[in-house]
Amino acid sequence: MKPKQKQFITMWDTLGFECIVDITSYERAKLLHVIKGEDSELKPPVSVYHLLLRAKANPQRFPEIWSFTTTDDITHEALIEISKDDPQMLVDMIRGLGHNLYTTPKQEAVIQ
């Protein structure tokens, strides 16, 4: 039997994690509405549009927005603790397994 999975959206920059949001229940509820052919007025737990605006307004901090999936036994609270204790390890894991939604374009320095 395949283990259940959780889906997350996260944003971080050079100062650390901005957010780690569990979107699992929203995704499942939205899917059920689509399958039933119902219009859904469900509000997502995080606005990717607002995350993009924030990222584009702060390019000097090199923000990144990612989605990723974990097994059901990894809790939101555990991810928050890891983001505080060892943020680079969590970033490396997400970059290796997740899906990039936005990365600040790298630019050549005009003045070194």
PyMOL commands that set and color helices and strands:
alter all, ss='L'
color gray80, all
select helices_A, chain A and resi 24-36+48-57+59-61+76-85+87-97
alter helices_A, ss='H'
color red, helices_A
select strands_A, chain A and resi 5-13+16-22+64-71+99-103
alter strands_A, ss='S'
color yellow, strands_A
deselect
rebuild
show_as cartoon
